[in-house]
Amino acid sequence: MSAFSILFLAFCSAWMSQAQTEFKRVAEANVTLPCYHRLYLLEPKSLDIEWLLKDSKDESKVVINYAGGKVYNNLIEEQKGRVSFASNLLAGDASLKISLLQSSDAGLYTCKVKNAGQYEWTYITLKVLERPSKPKCWKEGEPSEGKEISLQCNSVSGTTPIIYKWDRIDEEGKAGLMPPLTHINFSNPAQILMKNLTRTSTGLYQCTASNEAGQESCIVEVTVQYAQNFGVVAGAVCGALGVPSLVFLAVWLTIKRKEKKKYEEEETPNEIREDAEAPKARLVKPGSSSSGSRSSHSGSSSTRSTANSASRSQQTLSTEATPHVTPMQRSQAERENREMEPKKINHTNLINTEAIPTMLPAQSRAFQTV
């Protein structure tokens, strides 16, 4: 090998080492991987260009090839119709164009140019970035005053690492300050903890998932329920049920009190009337015209009146002395007294009756004298 060839290869190696670069592109975008060479100056008909891909499985595949004046593409099923030479490869530009990038397009690309026994290589690493998928937001816990809840967010796909950020959104859609006692779960940055909730914690909260390819967000609404509201509602319900019950109870007690008072007022006059009926049981028989008989009956009536008065006085004293006697006991005692009074009256009448026959002859004689 001549000294010229050695110098040329050294120059190409140095140039290729400088050509090793890395490209990052977002999925669905287009990319052009550069590959420039000088071998087109040698033998144009013997020029051979080949692009190789070593994927994540460390497998090498031919992406596109130029040989014998023809281009051969569509060699990889996943890249059919999406790969081509970007420029005039016969003029020293063998760059590769890939349209509508997919995650399967990522890997190490090698551009190999061969002509007249000489080689040039270009190495390019392509990373296809996928923006995070639309995240899902949700809350866990009881959103009440003094309680604790957690807000969580998750994006199921996207190029790692995915960064999560929570913000509070005001009425104008701008990010505001988070409530006090809000902490990030460092073991799971997609989760935040909100402790000791207050009414000021009510609002909209936005989670943003981002990476090198872009970002997506979701919003969750937090409504803090006030503990005092439950007390007021419970009090109102109890009041609505309790007030009518209290009114009904008061009315019922009033009616019962009036009925008891009326019963006591009616019971006392009845006892007096029952005691007063005893003298009426002994009346003077019609047809008795003698004055002696009237005197005897008057005396008898006086005696009965005195006995009845004494009996009533005794009953009144006994009633006053025993204020705790029930109405039934008083009625029984009155009946016993009434049974005893006629016996006394009969005894008196018997005495008067014995006196009457002694007076009859005198009266007869008087009438006979007239």
C-alpha positions in Angstrom: 0.0 0.0 0.0 1.4 3.4 -1.0 2.0 6.2 1.4 -0.8 8.2 -0.3 -3.4 5.4 0.5 -2.3 5.3 4.1 -2.7 9.0 4.5 -6.1 8.9 2.8 -7.4 6.2 5.1 -6.1 8.1 8.1 -7.9 11.2 6.9 -11.1 9.3 6.3 -11.0 7.7 9.7 -10.5 11.1 11.4 -13.4 12.5 9.3 -15.7 9.6 10.2 -14.9 9.8 13.8 -16.1 13.4 13.7 -19.2 12.4 11.8 -20.5 10.2 14.7 -23.4 12.2 16.1 -26.7 11.7 17.8 -30.1 12.8 16.6 -33.3 13.2 18.7 -36.5 13.5 16.9 -40.2 13.4 18.0 -42.3 10.6 16.8 -44.4 11.4 13.6 -41.7 13.9 12.5 -39.3 13.6 9.6 -35.5 13.3 9.9 -32.5 13.3 7.5 -29.4 11.5 8.6 -26.3 13.0 6.9 -23.7 11.0 5.1 -21.1 12.7 2.9 -18.3 11.0 1.1 -15.5 11.6 -1.5 -15.4 8.2 -3.1 -17.7 9.3 -6.0 -14.5 10.8 -7.5 -13.0 7.3 -8.1 -15.1 5.0 -10.2 -18.8 6.1 -10.5 -19.9 2.7 -11.8 -18.4 0.8 -9.0 -19.9 3.0 -6.3 -21.7 1.1 -3.6 -23.7 2.7 -0.7 -25.5 0.9 2.1 -27.4 2.0 5.2 -27.5 -0.4 8.2 -29.7 -0.3 11.3 -28.8 -1.9 14.6 -31.9 -1.8 16.7 -32.5 -2.3 20.4 -32.3 -6.0 20.0 -28.8 -5.6 18.7 -29.8 -6.9 15.3 -28.4 -5.4 12.1 -30.7 -4.8 9.1 -30.2 -3.2 5.7 -32.4 -0.1 5.4 -31.6 1.0 1.9 -28.9 0.1 -0.7 -27.4 1.5 -3.9 -25.5 -0.8 -6.2 -25.0 -1.2 -9.9 -26.7 2.1 -10.5 -30.0 1.0 -8.8 -31.6 1.9 -5.5 -33.0 -0.9 -3.3 -35.3 0.3 -0.5 -38.3 -1.2 1.3 -36.1 -3.8 2.8 -37.5 -3.5 6.3 -41.2 -4.2 6.6 -41.7 -1.4 9.3 -40.0 1.2 7.1 -41.6 0.5 3.7 -42.4 3.7 1.8 -40.8 5.8 4.5 -37.0 5.7 3.6 -35.1 7.2 0.7 -31.9 9.0 -0.3 -32.2 12.6 0.6 -30.0 14.0 -2.3 -27.7 13.2 -5.2 -25.7 10.3 -3.9 -23.5 10.4 -7.0 -22.3 13.9 -6.0 -21.1 12.8 -2.6 -24.3 13.1 -0.6 -25.7 9.8 0.6 -27.9 11.2 3.4 -30.9 9.1 4.5 -34.4 10.5 4.9 -36.9 8.8 7.1 -40.5 10.1 7.2 -43.1 9.8 9.9 -40.8 8.5 12.6 -41.8 5.6 14.8 -40.3 4.3 18.0 -39.1 1.2 16.0 -36.9 3.5 13.9 -34.7 4.3 16.9 -31.2 2.7 16.9 -27.6 3.0 15.6 -27.4 3.8 11.9 -24.3 3.1 9.8 -23.7 4.7 6.4 -21.1 2.5 4.5 -19.7 3.8 1.2 -17.4 1.6 -0.9 -15.7 2.3 -4.2 -12.7 0.9 -5.9 -11.7 -1.1 -2.8 -12.0 1.9 -0.5 -14.5 2.4 2.4 -16.0 5.3 4.4 -18.3 4.9 7.4 -20.6 7.3 9.2 -22.3 6.4 12.5 -25.4 8.1 13.7 -27.5 7.3 16.7 -31.2 8.1 16.3 -33.5 8.5 19.3 -37.2 8.7 18.6 -39.0 10.6 21.3 -42.6 10.0 22.2 -44.4 12.7 24.0 -46.4 11.6 27.1 -49.8 10.2 26.4 -52.8 12.1 27.8 -52.4 11.6 31.6 -55.3 10.5 33.8 -55.9 12.5 37.0 -57.8 11.4 40.1 -58.1 12.0 43.8 -58.2 9.6 46.8 -59.4 10.3 50.3 -62.2 12.2 51.9 -62.3 15.9 50.8 -63.6 17.3 54.1 -62.3 20.0 56.4 -59.4 18.8 58.5 -59.0 15.6 56.4 -56.3 14.5 54.0 -56.4 13.6 50.3 -53.9 12.6 47.6 -53.9 13.7 44.0 -52.4 11.3 41.5 -51.5 11.5 37.8 -50.3 8.9 35.3 -49.3 8.8 31.7 -49.3 5.3 30.3 -46.8 5.9 27.4 -44.1 8.2 26.4 -40.3 8.4 26.3 -38.8 8.2 29.8 -38.1 10.0 31.9 -41.5 11.6 32.3 -41.7 14.5 34.7 -44.9 15.3 36.5 -45.8 18.7 37.9 -48.9 19.8 39.8 -50.3 23.3 39.7 -53.4 25.1 41.1 -55.4 26.8 38.3 -57.2 30.1 39.0 -60.3 31.4 37.2 -58.2 32.8 34.4 -56.4 29.5 33.7 -53.1 30.6 35.2 -51.0 28.6 37.6 -51.3 29.7 41.2 -49.9 28.8 44.6 -50.7 25.4 46.1 -52.5 25.3 49.5 -50.3 25.0 52.7 -49.4 21.6 53.9 -49.1 20.2 50.4 -46.3 17.8 49.9 -44.9 15.9 46.9 -44.4 12.2 47.3 -40.8 11.8 46.2 -41.1 8.1 45.8 -43.9 8.8 43.3 -43.6 12.4 41.9 -46.9 12.0 40.1 -48.6 12.1 43.6 -49.1 15.0 46.0 -50.5 14.9 49.5 -52.8 17.6 50.8 -53.2 17.6 54.6 -55.6 19.5 56.9 -57.9 20.6 54.2 -59.8 23.9 54.5 -62.4 25.7 52.4 -59.5 27.6 50.7 -58.3 24.2 49.3 -61.3 24.0 47.0 -60.4 24.6 43.3 -59.0 23.1 40.1 -55.6 21.3 40.1 -53.7 20.5 36.9 -51.1 17.8 36.4 -48.6 18.2 33.6 -46.6 15.2 32.3 -43.6 16.3 30.2 -40.4 14.9 28.6 -38.1 15.9 25.8 -40.8 15.4 23.2 -43.5 17.6 24.7 -46.1 17.6 27.4 -49.7 16.7 28.1 -51.9 17.7 31.1 -55.2 16.8 32.9 -57.3 18.6 35.5 -59.0 17.3 38.6 -61.5 19.3 40.7 -61.4 19.3 44.5 -64.4 20.4 46.5 -63.9 20.5 50.3 -67.0 19.7 52.2 -67.5 21.8 55.3 -67.9 19.9 58.6 -70.1 22.6 60.1 -72.6 22.2 57.4 -73.3 18.6 58.5 -74.0 19.8 62.0 -76.4 22.5 60.8 -78.2 20.1 58.6 -78.4 17.5 61.4 -79.6 20.2 63.9 -82.3 21.4 61.4 -83.5 17.8 60.9 -83.6 17.1 64.6 -85.4 20.5 65.2 -87.9 19.8 62.5 -88.7 16.4 64.1 -88.4 17.4 67.8 -90.4 20.7 67.9 -93.7 19.1 66.8 -93.1 16.3 69.3 -92.5 18.7 72.1 -95.6 20.7 71.2 -97.7 17.6 71.1 -96.4 16.5 74.5 -97.1 19.9 76.0 -100.7 19.9 74.6 -101.3 16.3 75.9 -100.0 17.1 79.4 -102.2 20.3 79.5 -105.3 18.3 78.5 -104.6 15.6 81.1 -104.0 18.2 83.8 -107.4 19.9 83.0 -109.2 16.5 83.0 -107.7 15.7 86.4 -108.7 19.0 87.8 -112.2 18.8 86.4 -112.6 15.3 87.9 -111.5 16.5 91.3 -113.9 19.4 91.2 -116.8 17.2 90.3 -116.0 14.6 92.9 -116.2 16.9 96.0 -119.8 18.2 95.4 -121.0 14.7 94.8 -119.7 13.6 98.3 -121.6 16.5 99.9 -124.9 15.7 98.2 -124.7 12.0 99.1 -124.3 13.0 102.8 -127.3 15.4 102.6 -129.7 12.8 101.3 -129.8 10.9 104.6 -132.4 13.2 106.3 -134.8 13.0 103.4 -135.2 9.2 104.0 -137.5 9.9 107.0 -140.6 12.0 106.3 -143.8 12.4 108.2 -146.6 10.2 107.0 -149.6 11.9 105.5 -152.8 11.8 107.5 -151.2 12.5 110.9 -153.0 15.6 112.2 -152.4 15.6 115.9 -150.2 18.2 117.3 -148.5 15.6 119.5 -147.6 13.6 116.5 -146.2 16.8 114.9 -144.3 17.5 118.0 -143.0 14.0 118.1 -142.0 14.2 114.5 -140.4 17.6 115.0 -138.5 16.2 117.9 -137.6 13.2 115.8 -136.5 15.4 112.9 -134.4 17.6 115.3 -132.8 14.5 116.6 -132.1 13.2 113.1 -130.7 16.6 112.0 -128.5 16.7 115.1 -127.3 13.1 114.4 -126.7 13.9 110.7 -124.8 17.0 111.5 -122.6 15.1 114.0 -122.1 12.4 111.4 -121.1 14.9 108.7 -118.8 16.7 111.1 -117.2 13.4 112.0 -116.8 12.6 108.3 -115.4 16.0 107.5 -112.9 15.7 110.3 -111.9 12.2 109.3 -111.5 13.4 105.7 -109.3 16.4 106.7 -107.3 14.2 109.0 -106.6 11.7 106.2 -105.8 13.9 103.2 -104.2 11.0 101.3 -107.3 8.8 101.2 -108.2 7.9 97.6 -111.6 8.6 96.2 -112.5 4.9 96.1 -111.7 4.6 99.9 -113.8 7.7 100.7 -116.8 6.3 98.7 -116.6 3.1 100.6 -116.4 4.9 104.0 -119.4 7.0 103.0 -121.5 4.0 102.2 -120.6 2.4 105.5 -121.7 5.6 107.3 -125.0 5.8 105.4 -125.7 2.2 106.5 -125.1 3.1 110.1 -127.2 6.3 110.1 -130.6 4.7 109.4 -130.0 2.3 112.3 -129.6 5.3 114.7 -132.6 7.0 113.1 -134.7 3.9 113.4 -133.8 3.6 117.0 -134.9 7.2 117.6 -138.1 6.6 115.7 -138.7 3.5 117.8 -138.5 5.6 120.9 -140.9 8.2 119.5 -143.2 5.5 118.4 -143.4 4.1 121.9 -144.3 7.5 123.1 -147.1 8.1 120.6 -149.6 5.4 121.8 -149.6 7.0 125.3 -150.7 10.2 123.7 -153.5 8.9 121.6 -156.1 8.4 124.3 -155.7 11.9 125.5 -156.1 13.2 122.0 -159.2 11.0 121.5 -160.7 12.3 124.7 -160.2 15.8 123.6 -161.9 15.2 120.4 -164.8 13.5 122.2 -165.2 16.4 124.6 -165.5 18.8 121.7 
